[in-house]
Amino acid sequence: MPKRTFLKLPEAKRNRILDVAIDMVLTYPIQDITISHIVKHAQILRGSFYQYFTGIEDLLFYLYQQFIEASERHTIDRLHDEKIDIFVFLKEGFDQD
């Protein structure tokens, strides 16, 4: 979980850091994601990174949590907007996998 200092950052700066991290996750194997790359491309100091997160695992876990929450919101919105029966929706999801 990010530290309170990260959550208090201006939204644009938070998003810049997260966008770089997301780009890394989509581009590189997880073991190749580095703090050095994130701070360079997010244009923050390495010390600042540690004011926001305890380490790279902390940042990646936060991204994972954000992804899960967004997926849940999307699912709930779709069920509500399309008035799909939950059991039909789940069956469709399992059939696709």
C-alpha positions as CSV (number, residue, x, y, z in Angstrom):
1,M,0.0,0.0,0.0
2,P,1.4,3.4,-0.9
3,K,2.4,5.7,1.9
4,R,0.2,8.7,2.8
5,T,2.6,11.0,1.0
6,F,1.8,9.4,-2.3
7,L,-1.9,9.7,-1.8
8,K,-1.5,13.4,-1.0
9,L,0.4,14.1,-4.2
10,P,-1.3,16.2,-6.9
11,E,-3.3,13.8,-9.1
12,A,-1.2,14.6,-12.2
13,K,2.0,13.5,-10.4
14,R,0.4,10.4,-9.0
15,N,-0.9,9.5,-12.4
16,R,2.5,10.1,-14.0
17,I,4.2,7.6,-11.6
18,L,1.4,5.0,-12.1
19,D,1.4,5.4,-15.9
20,V,5.2,4.7,-16.0
21,A,4.7,1.7,-13.7
22,I,1.8,0.4,-15.8
23,D,3.8,0.8,-19.0
24,M,6.7,-1.2,-17.4
25,V,4.3,-4.0,-16.4
26,L,2.9,-4.1,-19.9
27,T,6.3,-4.0,-21.6
28,Y,8.8,-5.9,-19.4
29,P,8.9,-9.2,-17.4
30,I,8.0,-8.4,-13.8
31,Q,11.5,-9.2,-12.6
32,D,13.0,-6.5,-14.9
33,I,10.9,-3.7,-13.5
34,T,13.2,-1.4,-11.6
35,I,12.9,1.7,-9.4
36,S,15.6,3.3,-11.5
37,H,13.5,3.1,-14.6
38,I,10.4,4.3,-12.9
39,V,12.0,7.4,-11.2
40,K,13.8,8.3,-14.5
41,H,10.7,8.2,-16.6
42,A,8.3,9.6,-14.0
43,Q,10.8,12.4,-13.4
44,I,11.0,12.0,-9.7
45,L,13.9,11.6,-7.3
46,R,14.8,8.1,-6.0
47,G,14.4,9.4,-2.5
48,S,10.9,10.6,-3.3
49,F,10.0,7.1,-4.6
50,Y,10.8,5.8,-1.1
51,Q,8.6,8.5,0.5
52,Y,5.7,7.1,-1.6
53,F,6.4,3.3,-1.5
54,T,8.5,0.9,0.6
55,G,9.9,-0.7,-2.5
56,I,9.0,-1.9,-6.0
57,E,6.9,-4.7,-4.6
58,D,4.7,-2.2,-2.8
59,L,4.1,-0.2,-6.0
60,L,3.3,-3.3,-8.0
61,F,0.9,-4.6,-5.4
62,Y,-0.8,-1.2,-5.4
63,L,-1.2,-1.4,-9.2
64,Y,-2.6,-4.9,-8.8
65,Q,-5.1,-3.7,-6.2
66,Q,-6.2,-0.8,-8.5
67,F,-6.6,-3.3,-11.4
68,I,-8.8,-5.6,-9.3
69,E,-11.0,-2.6,-8.0
70,A,-11.4,-1.3,-11.6
71,S,-12.4,-4.8,-12.8
72,E,-15.0,-5.1,-10.0
73,R,-16.4,-1.6,-10.8
74,H,-16.6,-2.5,-14.5
75,T,-18.3,-5.8,-13.8
76,I,-20.9,-4.2,-11.4
77,D,-21.5,-1.4,-13.9
78,R,-22.0,-3.9,-16.8
79,L,-24.4,-6.0,-14.7
80,H,-26.4,-3.0,-13.8
81,D,-26.4,-1.2,-17.1
82,E,-27.1,-4.3,-19.3
83,K,-29.4,-5.9,-16.7
84,I,-27.6,-9.2,-17.2
85,D,-28.4,-12.1,-14.9
86,I,-25.4,-12.6,-12.7
87,F,-25.4,-16.4,-13.4
88,V,-25.5,-15.9,-17.1
89,F,-22.7,-13.3,-16.8
90,L,-20.5,-15.7,-14.8
91,K,-21.2,-18.6,-17.1
92,E,-20.2,-16.4,-20.1
93,G,-16.9,-15.5,-18.3
94,F,-16.1,-19.1,-17.6
95,D,-16.9,-20.2,-21.1
96,Q,-14.5,-17.6,-22.5
97,D,-11.6,-18.9,-20.4
